[in-house]
Amino acid sequence: EKSFEEILESARADGENIKYERLPMVMLDDTIYYYGGEAVRDKDGDFDFDGVLEYQTDPANIPYKNKQGNFPKGKKYRLNKKEESLEVYEEDGTCYVYTKDPEKKINKYHYFD
């Protein structure tokens, strides 16, 4: 399975004119979580996941149903209730931290040349 970045690079290489996509987001329990730029390598790894993201939508879209991200599906996640965040895990153990969206950052985009 390709990473989010690989999918975008592949689309650009195929001549698709991608001008923007939204920040990576997940909808879970009727709440939007957005990726704020924090990625950590989880050395512990000795815990249970809360579930798997089952659905995906286009990178330019906002997720509209639970367990959906605007990146490839199949990633494991767990809720961090203490931090009020969502941790999404790659197979290599990299953890991407998603936070709730009180400032409505879901309307921000990444722009490309």
DAKA-V563121 format. One record per residue. N is the residue number from 0. SS is DSSP state (@ for helix, = for strand, . for the rest). PHI is phi in degrees with one decimal (* if undefined). Layout:
BEGIN
n = [N & N]
ss = [SS & SS]
phi = [PHI & PHI]
END
This chain:
BEGIN
n = [0 & 1 & 2 & 3 & 4 & 5 & 6 & 7 & 8 & 9 & 10 & 11 & 12 & 13 & 14 & 15 & 16 & 17 & 18 & 19 & 20 & 21 & 22 & 23 & 24 & 25 & 26 & 27 & 28 & 29 & 30 & 31 & 32 & 33 & 34 & 35 & 36 & 37 & 38 & 39 & 40 & 41 & 42 & 43 & 44 & 45 & 46 & 47 & 48 & 49 & 50 & 51 & 52 & 53 & 54 & 55 & 56 & 57 & 58 & 59 & 60 & 61 & 62 & 63 & 64 & 65 & 66 & 67 & 68 & 69 & 70 & 71 & 72 & 73 & 74 & 75 & 76 & 77 & 78 & 79 & 80 & 81 & 82 & 83 & 84 & 85 & 86 & 87 & 88 & 89 & 90 & 91 & 92 & 93 & 94 & 95 & 96 & 97 & 98 & 99 & 100 & 101 & 102 & 103 & 104 & 105 & 106 & 107 & 108 & 109 & 110 & 111 & 112]
ss = [. & . & . & @ & @ & @ & @ & @ & @ & @ & @ & @ & @ & . & . & . & . & . & . & = & = & = & . & . & = & = & = & = & . & . & = & = & = & = & = & = & = & = & = & = & = & . & . & . & . & . & . & . & . & . & = & = & . & . & = & = & . & . & . & . & . & . & . & . & . & . & . & = & = & . & . & . & . & . & . & = & = & = & = & = & . & . & . & . & = & = & = & = & = & . & . & . & . & = & = & = & = & = & = & = & . & . & . & . & @ & @ & @ & . & = & = & = & . & .]
phi = [* & -79.4 & -75.0 & -54.5 & -64.8 & -65.9 & -63.1 & -65.2 & -62.7 & -62.8 & -63.0 & -65.2 & -64.5 & -80.6 & 89.3 & -71.5 & -92.0 & -90.5 & -96.1 & -161.7 & -144.4 & -74.3 & -56.0 & -58.1 & -140.8 & -136.0 & -107.6 & -145.3 & 51.8 & 60.8 & -125.0 & -89.9 & -114.9 & -120.7 & -80.7 & -98.8 & 103.9 & -97.3 & -130.4 & -131.0 & -95.5 & -80.2 & -82.1 & -69.9 & 65.5 & -98.6 & -157.2 & -95.3 & -84.0 & -86.1 & 168.9 & -128.6 & -71.6 & -94.8 & -131.6 & -137.8 & -129.4 & -59.4 & -58.5 & -86.9 & -104.1 & -92.6 & -55.2 & -124.6 & -142.3 & -63.6 & 64.1 & -124.3 & -124.2 & -99.3 & -153.1 & -56.2 & -74.3 & 97.0 & -82.2 & -80.7 & -142.8 & -146.6 & -85.0 & -105.5 & -66.3 & -63.8 & -91.7 & 53.0 & -133.7 & -119.5 & -107.8 & -110.0 & -111.8 & -85.1 & -62.7 & -81.2 & 95.1 & -68.3 & -112.0 & -104.1 & -96.0 & -111.7 & -120.5 & -63.0 & -114.3 & -70.1 & -99.3 & 56.7 & -73.2 & -62.7 & -91.4 & -87.4 & -127.5 & -99.2 & -108.4 & -125.3 & -77.1]
END
